[in-house]
Amino acid sequence: VAKDLGLPLTALIERGVRIVSEGRTQYFALHGKTGHLVTAGRIDREQLCESVQQCVLRCELIVEGEM
C-alpha cells in the first residue's frame, strides 16, 4: 500500500492510514513493518459466500490527511 501510494512507510502512520471492511468483521489490515495489505485472520469462504461462485470482499483505504 505504501508503495502504491508513493509514500514512505512512516507516512502511513503519520497520516492515519487504515483499512476498513464492510460490516463488523475486519478482514484486512496493514502490516505495520512492511505496509503490505494482509488478511487480518482466517477467512472462511463457505461461511461468507455460501453457494455464490464469485466471492468478493470489499474494503476501503482511509487516509486522514492531505494527499
C-alpha positions as CSV (number, residue, x, y, z in Angstrom):
1,V,0.0,0.0,0.0
2,A,2.8,2.4,0.9
3,K,4.5,1.7,-2.5
4,D,1.2,2.1,-4.4
5,L,0.6,5.4,-2.8
6,G,4.2,6.5,-3.3
7,L,4.7,7.1,0.4
8,P,7.3,6.0,2.8
9,L,6.1,3.6,5.5
10,T,6.4,6.3,8.2
11,A,3.9,8.5,6.3
12,L,1.2,5.8,6.5
13,I,1.4,6.0,10.3
14,E,1.6,9.8,10.3
15,R,-1.4,10.1,8.0
16,G,-3.5,7.6,10.0
17,V,-4.0,5.2,7.0
18,R,-6.3,2.3,7.8
19,I,-8.2,-0.4,6.1
20,V,-12.0,-0.7,6.7
21,S,-14.1,-3.7,5.6
22,E,-17.8,-3.8,5.1
23,G,-19.7,-5.0,8.2
24,R,-18.4,-5.6,11.7
25,T,-15.6,-8.0,10.8
26,Q,-12.3,-6.6,9.7
27,Y,-10.9,-9.0,7.1
28,F,-7.8,-7.0,6.1
29,A,-5.1,-4.9,7.8
30,L,-1.9,-3.1,7.0
31,H,1.2,-4.8,8.1
32,G,3.0,-2.4,10.4
33,K,6.5,-3.1,9.4
34,T,6.1,-3.5,5.6
35,G,3.0,-1.5,4.7
36,H,1.5,-4.6,2.9
37,L,-2.2,-5.3,2.7
38,V,-2.7,-8.6,4.6
39,T,-5.6,-10.7,5.9
40,A,-6.4,-9.9,9.5
41,G,-7.3,-13.6,10.2
42,R,-8.5,-16.7,8.6
43,I,-11.3,-16.1,6.0
44,D,-13.9,-18.9,5.6
45,R,-15.2,-18.6,2.1
46,E,-18.0,-21.1,2.6
47,Q,-19.3,-19.2,5.6
48,L,-19.2,-15.8,3.9
49,C,-20.4,-16.6,0.4
50,E,-22.2,-20.0,0.8
51,S,-23.2,-21.1,-2.7
52,V,-22.1,-18.0,-4.7
53,Q,-19.4,-18.7,-7.2
54,Q,-17.7,-15.4,-7.2
55,C,-16.9,-14.3,-3.6
56,V,-15.9,-10.6,-3.3
57,L,-14.8,-8.8,-0.1
58,R,-14.7,-5.1,-0.3
59,C,-12.6,-2.8,1.8
60,E,-11.7,0.9,1.8
61,L,-8.4,2.6,2.4
62,I,-8.9,5.6,4.7
63,V,-6.3,8.4,4.8
64,E,-6.6,11.0,7.5
65,G,-4.6,13.8,6.0
66,E,-3.9,15.5,2.7
67,M,-2.5,13.5,-0.2
